[in-house]
Amino acid sequence: MMQPSPDQEGYALVCGLSDSESYLSLRSGPSTSSPEIIKLNNFMLVHMTGEFSEDNKWSAIDYFLVAADSDGREWREFSQMPIELYGFVSTKYLCDFYDHPEN
C-alpha cells in the first residue's frame, strides 16, 4: 500500500480498512475529535486538495466518487457526478491512485 505524498493534489483510493463493514470517517477537521461528516468505504475514490495537517496524518478532500463496491469489484461506470463534501480523512487509509475518470 503506497500512501499519497504530502502536498499531493489528485486522486487517492480509500484502502486498508479491515473488512467490508469498516469505514473511513470524513471529518470537519484534522482530528478524531472533529465531527464526522460521512462514512467512506474501501475503494471509494477521493480527490485530495493538496492541503495536509502539519503532521501529514490528515488530508483535505473536496469530493469523492464511488469506483468499486465494498468488496473491491470495479464499477465500469464511475459515478459521473462527484459527491462534493469538504473535510479531512486519515492518510493511513489512502492509497495512490493513478488511473482516474478524467483519463
URMO-V582507 format. One record per residue. N is the residue number from 1. RES is the residue in one letter. SS is DSSP state (H for helix, E for strand, C for the rest). PHI is phi in whole degrees, 0 to 359 (none if undefined). PSI is psi in radians with two decimals (999 if undefined). Layout:
n:N res:RES ss:SS phi:PHI psi:PSI
n:N res:RES ss:SS phi:PHI psi:PSI
This chain:
n:1 res:M ss:C phi:none psi:2.10
n:2 res:M ss:C phi:256 psi:2.08
n:3 res:Q ss:C phi:276 psi:2.68
n:4 res:P ss:C phi:298 psi:2.64
n:5 res:S ss:C phi:281 psi:2.59
n:6 res:P ss:C phi:304 psi:2.52
n:7 res:D ss:C phi:67 psi:0.23
n:8 res:Q ss:C phi:281 psi:2.20
n:9 res:E ss:C phi:257 psi:2.44
n:10 res:G ss:E phi:143 psi:-2.77
n:11 res:Y ss:E phi:266 psi:2.58
n:12 res:A ss:E phi:219 psi:2.75
n:13 res:L ss:E phi:251 psi:2.33
n:14 res:V ss:E phi:292 psi:2.19
n:15 res:C ss:C phi:208 psi:2.92
n:16 res:G ss:C phi:83 psi:0.08
n:17 res:L ss:C phi:288 psi:2.61
n:18 res:S ss:C phi:295 psi:-0.56
n:19 res:D ss:C phi:197 psi:3.14
n:20 res:S ss:C phi:291 psi:-0.22
n:21 res:E ss:C phi:270 psi:-0.20
n:22 res:S ss:C phi:279 psi:2.82
n:23 res:Y ss:C phi:211 psi:2.84
n:24 res:L ss:E phi:250 psi:2.22
n:25 res:S ss:E phi:278 psi:2.24
n:26 res:L ss:E phi:272 psi:2.13
n:27 res:R ss:E phi:243 psi:2.77
n:28 res:S ss:C phi:288 psi:-0.31
n:29 res:G ss:C phi:212 psi:2.97
n:30 res:P ss:C phi:279 psi:1.11
n:31 res:S ss:C phi:197 psi:2.58
n:32 res:T ss:C phi:292 psi:-0.29
n:33 res:S ss:C phi:273 psi:-0.15
n:34 res:S ss:C phi:286 psi:2.56
n:35 res:P ss:C phi:301 psi:2.48
n:36 res:E ss:E phi:280 psi:2.36
n:37 res:I ss:E phi:266 psi:-0.82
n:38 res:I ss:E phi:199 psi:2.80
n:39 res:K ss:E phi:260 psi:2.29
n:40 res:L ss:E phi:251 psi:2.41
n:41 res:N ss:C phi:267 psi:2.87
n:42 res:N ss:C phi:310 psi:2.53
n:43 res:F ss:C phi:72 psi:0.22
n:44 res:M ss:E phi:280 psi:2.49
n:45 res:L ss:E phi:264 psi:2.14
n:46 res:V ss:E phi:245 psi:2.65
n:47 res:H ss:E phi:255 psi:2.03
n:48 res:M ss:E phi:275 psi:2.39
n:49 res:T ss:E phi:278 psi:-0.27
n:50 res:G ss:E phi:98 psi:-0.06
n:51 res:E ss:E phi:267 psi:2.18
n:52 res:F ss:E phi:234 psi:2.73
n:53 res:S ss:C phi:293 psi:2.85
n:54 res:E ss:C phi:303 psi:-0.60
n:55 res:D ss:C phi:270 psi:0.07
n:56 res:N ss:C phi:62 psi:0.33
n:57 res:K ss:C phi:269 psi:-0.14
n:58 res:W ss:E phi:226 psi:2.42
n:59 res:S ss:E phi:240 psi:2.43
n:60 res:A ss:E phi:279 psi:2.43
n:61 res:I ss:E phi:234 psi:2.70
n:62 res:D ss:E phi:240 psi:-0.19
n:63 res:Y ss:E phi:195 psi:2.92
n:64 res:F ss:E phi:217 psi:2.80
n:65 res:L ss:E phi:231 psi:2.64
n:66 res:V ss:E phi:269 psi:1.96
n:67 res:A ss:C phi:256 psi:-0.33
n:68 res:A ss:E phi:201 psi:2.85
n:69 res:D ss:C phi:281 psi:3.07
n:70 res:S ss:C phi:292 psi:-0.18
n:71 res:D ss:C phi:263 psi:0.05
n:72 res:G ss:C phi:92 psi:0.07
n:73 res:R ss:C phi:286 psi:2.10
n:74 res:E ss:E phi:296 psi:2.43
n:75 res:W ss:C phi:267 psi:2.12
n:76 res:R ss:C phi:299 psi:-0.60
n:77 res:E ss:C phi:258 psi:1.92
n:78 res:F ss:C phi:298 psi:2.63
n:79 res:S ss:C phi:306 psi:2.03
n:80 res:Q ss:C phi:288 psi:-0.39
n:81 res:M ss:C phi:249 psi:1.86
n:82 res:P ss:C phi:298 psi:2.57
n:83 res:I ss:E phi:266 psi:1.92
n:84 res:E ss:E phi:273 psi:1.97
n:85 res:L ss:E phi:213 psi:2.27
n:86 res:Y ss:E phi:261 psi:2.32
n:87 res:G ss:E phi:181 psi:-2.94
n:88 res:F ss:E phi:238 psi:2.49
n:89 res:V ss:E phi:232 psi:2.69
n:90 res:S ss:E phi:291 psi:2.26
n:91 res:T ss:H phi:290 psi:-0.24
n:92 res:K ss:H phi:300 psi:-0.47
n:93 res:Y ss:H phi:247 psi:0.51
n:94 res:L ss:E phi:242 psi:2.41
n:95 res:C ss:E phi:241 psi:2.56
n:96 res:D ss:E phi:304 psi:2.53
n:97 res:F ss:C phi:220 psi:2.00
n:98 res:Y ss:C phi:262 psi:-0.44
n:99 res:D ss:C phi:256 psi:1.91
n:100 res:H ss:C phi:232 psi:2.97
n:101 res:P ss:C phi:302 psi:-0.39
n:102 res:E ss:C phi:282 psi:-0.22
n:103 res:N ss:C phi:274 psi:999
